[in-house]
């Protein structure tokens, strides 16, 4: 009885860890995308401002 329980708990732990890793990678990717978009917007706005001046 102890072996299947431990295997189930190990499986759950692995599943939770893998889900956490996936969420972490996705969040990091989203942050990188937002940062790159922000930089592009900043550079484009700066270019527009310089053109207006």
Secondary structure, DSSP 8 states (H G I E B T S, - for coil): -HHHHHHHHHHHHHHHHHHHHHHHHHHHHHHHHHHHHHHHHHHHHHHHHHHH-
